[in-house]
Each structure stands twice: as C-alpha cells, then as structure tokens.
Amino acid sequence: MALDHVTLYACENTLGLSLGLTQDVWAFASRLQQKVCGKPIQVELITRDGSSITSFSGLEVKADGALSDVEKTDLVILHAIWGDIEPALQHQQPLLNRLAQWHQAGVPIMAATTASFLLAEAGLLDGRICTTHWHKHEEFAQRYPNTDLRRDRYVTATGELYCSAGMNAAMEIIVHLLHRLSGEEVGKAVEKAFLMDFRRGESTDFISVSAQTYHQDAAILIVQQWLEIHYASALSLEILAEKANMSLRTFKRRFKDATGDTPLHYIQNLRVEQGREMLKHSNSSVSEIAWRVGYEDPGHFNRLFKREYGASPAQWRRSLQSTKVPEPAADVLL
C-alpha cells in the first residue's frame, strides 16, 4: 500500500498555522513512506492559478502549481481561511468546479476548520452533516441553510468529505487517512510524532466547540474526537478507557459526567447517524450499510435505527425519496 499524490490547496488569507502544520506533517509522512515502501508521497501546494498567495498574517507562500496542473490526485487538503471569508470565496470558482469533479471521482477531500466554506460553496455539503470552527457557526448556517451543520461536532465524515472544527481535529483526520491510504506503519509514526503533542495539550478553542464539547474534560474530548472517525471499528469500553488513560470505572463515570451520555449509547448514536447519511446519499443496501457502520447483524442496526428515527431504515429511505421535490423545468417562471 502506498499513497501517490496529495494536493494541498491554499488561497488568499489562508491561516499560516493550518498550512505550515500540514506541510510539515506530509513532508514527514513522505519520508516515512519512502523508507517503508520505497516510494515517497508527491505533495504539491496548489493555488488557483499557480501564483503565490498571502497568508492571513502576511506571509508570502509560493505555490508548486495551479489547479490545471493537477492531473490526478489521491487526496485533497483544503486549508483554513481566517478573517473575512467572502473575498476568498469570490475568486474560487475554478476550485469549486474541481472539487465537484474530485468528489464525483471518489477522491477524499478534507477541509480544515473554515475551509468547510469551500466545500459548502461547491454544493457538496447540501443535505450532509458538517462542521466548522465555532466562531463561524452563525455565518455558515446563514450562508448554507441546506447543510446539516453540527455545532457540537469537531469531526464529521460523510461520503469521503471530512470537516474539522479545529487543527486538533484536522490532525485526527490526517492520521486516519494516512492509516488508510499509506499504511499502518506510516500512520502510527505520524500519530506518535505529531498528534500526541496535540492530545497532551490543554483544551482550547481549537478543541472545544460547543454544546456537549464545552465540558472541558480534555481526556474525554480526545476519545470523542477519535470515535467520530473510528465508530465502525471493533470497539470495547476497555479500549476507550485505555485511550483515555483511565480505569474502566473512572472512564464510564467521567464520560457520562462530561457528555450526559453513556459511552455505549454515544457510539450507537454515531453509528446510526452515519447509517442515515449512507441511506440518504448512497444506493447501498441496508445490510451493507449496517456492516459499514460497525454492525454484523443488520437486525440490530434496524432496531437501533427505528428507536432513534421512528421507522426502519428501509421505510425511512422510502419516505425520503417520496418527499423529494422534482427540479423545475427550465422554462418555469418563479
């Protein structure tokens, strides 16, 4: 297993922290993959037309190429935009078109914090769960009312579209994608070299977003963030307690105190919600979806789904399809 090409995209007012961190991480990952597989990762920093851009802090950033130069890529990373987002969005139509093409081709796309505006502007988040940095929640919700903005989430993953509410969460996604696309050895080494430092840090605005994440229990936040991506894995409370560096009894108590929910119910909700996303946006069978979200028994998934949404997965999908409004004809005047 080896990752061939990663596209890092930047535009005016890109946050230097976001861009610099990912460049360092991917340079390190490329060297690791070279040692493990004998093949480095080609990482290119791309701008709309190949020109240099100016970061939010005024740093000039040189590009490796333009959008038109990217023939094939395996992963796209969109970097956070800071300050006034409107000017950046106005000049990104070529990117929006390309994002739609990449998504259609199944290329994973990760948006670091406010870069979710770029995904939403391209229409890719319509009807999908998503998140963004807390200080842009209201602007995002008003601008993109057709999205399913989750203000209390720091990672969302749906249909190979990944959104993060902060740089800590973005790092979790990058490590996950490295495990998947480059291999376990590379993923684990990057996690140890970079992500551990984030996890040891105090809870900050980059981690604490809103609602249930305002609890400020950093150890539980780490587990919640990890579960957002690994909900379909074979899980046990013992594994989660170990990740939080707690005894099982302490972990269950602190998780409930922090979130108001038990770990088991929290995981079930993540899995059922992701199953609903798949029912909405894919043609996969209910049995296949149940397996993809972590349930070998489709009947168990059906029971949990019906308890949450009041209908079986098949019934819910049929009702969704029956309520879709057909597109108006081109000559209809509104």
Solvent accessible surface area in square Angstrom, and as a share of the most:
residue,aa,sasa,rsa
1,M,150,0.67
2,A,42,0.33
3,L,5,0.02
4,D,61,0.32
5,H,17,0.08
6,V,0,0.00
7,T,0,0.00
8,L,2,0.01
9,Y,2,0.01
10,A,1,0.01
11,C,4,0.02
12,E,86,0.38
13,N,51,0.26
14,T,0,0.00
15,L,22,0.11
16,G,26,0.25
17,L,95,0.47
18,S,0,0.00
19,L,5,0.03
20,G,30,0.29
21,L,30,0.15
22,T,0,0.00
23,Q,70,0.31
24,D,87,0.45
25,V,0,0.00
26,W,0,0.00
27,A,49,0.38
28,F,70,0.29
29,A,0,0.00
30,S,14,0.09
31,R,174,0.63
32,L,30,0.15
33,Q,0,0.00
34,Q,79,0.35
35,K,167,0.71
36,V,63,0.36
37,C,56,0.33
38,G,53,0.51
39,K,89,0.38
40,P,67,0.42
41,I,7,0.03
42,Q,101,0.45
43,V,44,0.25
44,E,42,0.19
45,L,6,0.03
46,I,1,0.01
47,T,2,0.01
48,R,90,0.33
49,D,84,0.43
50,G,29,0.28
51,S,60,0.39
52,S,47,0.30
53,I,13,0.07
54,T,58,0.34
55,S,3,0.02
56,F,101,0.42
57,S,95,0.61
58,G,51,0.49
59,L,114,0.56
60,E,112,0.50
61,V,16,0.09
62,K,156,0.66
63,A,25,0.20
64,D,95,0.49
65,G,11,0.10
66,A,11,0.09
67,L,9,0.04
68,S,99,0.64
69,D,92,0.48
70,V,5,0.03
71,E,168,0.76
72,K,145,0.62
73,T,7,0.04
74,D,34,0.18
75,L,0,0.00
76,V,0,0.00
77,I,0,0.00
78,L,0,0.00
79,H,4,0.02
80,A,0,0.00
81,I,0,0.00
82,W,52,0.18
83,G,30,0.29
84,D,88,0.46
85,I,1,0.00
86,E,58,0.26
87,P,61,0.38
88,A,7,0.05
89,L,9,0.04
90,Q,119,0.53
91,H,102,0.46
92,Q,8,0.04
93,Q,102,0.46
94,P,65,0.41
95,L,0,0.00
96,L,15,0.07
97,N,78,0.40
98,R,44,0.16
99,L,0,0.00
100,A,41,0.32
101,Q,107,0.48
102,W,15,0.05
103,H,45,0.20
104,Q,158,0.70
105,A,81,0.63
106,G,43,0.41
107,V,17,0.10
108,P,9,0.06
109,I,0,0.00
110,M,0,0.00
111,A,0,0.00
112,A,0,0.00
113,T,1,0.01
114,T,0,0.00
115,A,0,0.00
116,S,0,0.00
117,F,0,0.00
118,L,1,0.01
119,L,0,0.00
120,A,5,0.04
121,E,58,0.26
122,A,24,0.19
123,G,35,0.34
124,L,23,0.11
125,L,0,0.00
126,D,71,0.37
127,G,27,0.26
128,R,25,0.09
129,I,1,0.00
130,C,0,0.00
131,T,0,0.00
132,T,0,0.00
133,H,8,0.04
134,W,98,0.34
135,H,75,0.34
136,K,21,0.09
137,H,12,0.05
138,E,102,0.46
139,E,67,0.30
140,F,0,0.00
141,A,29,0.22
142,Q,142,0.63
143,R,88,0.32
144,Y,21,0.08
145,P,102,0.64
146,N,105,0.54
147,T,17,0.10
148,D,41,0.21
149,L,29,0.14
150,R,51,0.19
151,R,91,0.33
152,D,36,0.19
153,R,23,0.08
154,Y,2,0.01
155,V,0,0.00
156,T,1,0.01
157,A,17,0.13
158,T,3,0.02
159,G,41,0.40
160,E,52,0.23
161,L,1,0.00
162,Y,12,0.05
163,C,1,0.01
164,S,0,0.00
165,A,2,0.01
166,G,0,0.00
167,M,4,0.02
168,N,3,0.02
169,A,0,0.00
170,A,0,0.00
171,M,1,0.00
172,E,3,0.01
173,I,0,0.00
174,I,1,0.00
175,V,8,0.04
176,H,33,0.15
177,L,0,0.00
178,L,0,0.00
179,H,37,0.17
180,R,92,0.33
181,L,37,0.18
182,S,3,0.02
183,G,13,0.13
184,E,100,0.45
185,E,113,0.51
186,V,1,0.01
187,G,0,0.00
188,K,123,0.52
189,A,31,0.24
190,V,0,0.00
191,E,27,0.12
192,K,155,0.66
193,A,47,0.37
194,F,44,0.18
195,L,0,0.00
196,M,72,0.32
197,D,82,0.43
198,F,58,0.24
199,R,31,0.11
200,R,178,0.65
201,G,34,0.33
202,E,145,0.65
203,S,24,0.16
204,T,66,0.39
205,D,82,0.43
206,F,67,0.28
207,I,17,0.09
208,S,6,0.04
209,V,1,0.01
210,S,16,0.10
211,A,66,0.51
212,Q,51,0.23
213,T,0,0.00
214,Y,127,0.48
215,H,45,0.20
216,Q,94,0.42
217,D,27,0.14
218,A,30,0.23
219,A,25,0.19
220,I,0,0.00
221,L,2,0.01
222,I,27,0.13
223,V,0,0.00
224,Q,0,0.00
225,Q,2,0.01
226,W,33,0.12
227,L,0,0.00
228,E,6,0.03
229,I,14,0.07
230,H,40,0.18
231,Y,23,0.09
232,A,41,0.31
233,S,45,0.29
234,A,99,0.77
235,L,38,0.19
236,S,42,0.27
237,L,48,0.24
238,E,103,0.46
239,I,77,0.39
240,L,0,0.00
241,A,4,0.03
242,E,138,0.62
243,K,64,0.27
244,A,10,0.08
245,N,141,0.72
246,M,29,0.13
247,S,67,0.43
248,L,61,0.30
249,R,204,0.75
250,T,39,0.23
251,F,0,0.00
252,K,86,0.36
253,R,135,0.49
254,R,78,0.29
255,F,0,0.00
256,K,96,0.41
257,D,105,0.54
258,A,16,0.13
259,T,17,0.10
260,G,56,0.54
261,D,28,0.14
262,T,61,0.35
263,P,5,0.03
264,L,108,0.54
265,H,69,0.31
266,Y,14,0.05
267,I,9,0.05
268,Q,26,0.11
269,N,52,0.27
270,L,12,0.06
271,R,28,0.10
272,V,4,0.02
273,E,16,0.07
274,Q,15,0.07
275,G,0,0.00
276,R,38,0.14
277,E,2,0.01
278,M,25,0.11
279,L,4,0.02
280,K,53,0.22
281,H,65,0.29
282,S,37,0.24
283,N,151,0.77
284,S,18,0.12
285,S,59,0.38
286,V,31,0.18
287,S,63,0.41
288,E,79,0.35
289,I,0,0.00
290,A,0,0.00
291,W,173,0.61
292,R,97,0.35
293,V,0,0.00
294,G,24,0.23
295,Y,16,0.06
296,E,161,0.72
297,D,73,0.38
298,P,47,0.29
299,G,24,0.23
300,H,62,0.28
301,F,0,0.00
302,N,54,0.28
303,R,149,0.55
304,L,11,0.05
305,F,0,0.00
306,K,110,0.47
307,R,161,0.59
308,E,92,0.41
309,Y,66,0.25
310,G,61,0.59
311,A,22,0.17
312,S,26,0.17
313,P,1,0.01
314,A,40,0.31
315,Q,85,0.38
316,W,41,0.14
317,R,38,0.14
318,R,145,0.53
319,S,58,0.38
320,L,46,0.23
321,Q,102,0.45
322,S,90,0.58
323,T,99,0.58
324,K,130,0.55
325,V,131,0.75
326,P,111,0.70
327,E,155,0.70
328,P,85,0.53
329,A,62,0.48
330,A,116,0.90
331,D,121,0.63
332,V,77,0.44
333,L,172,0.85
334,L,201,1.00
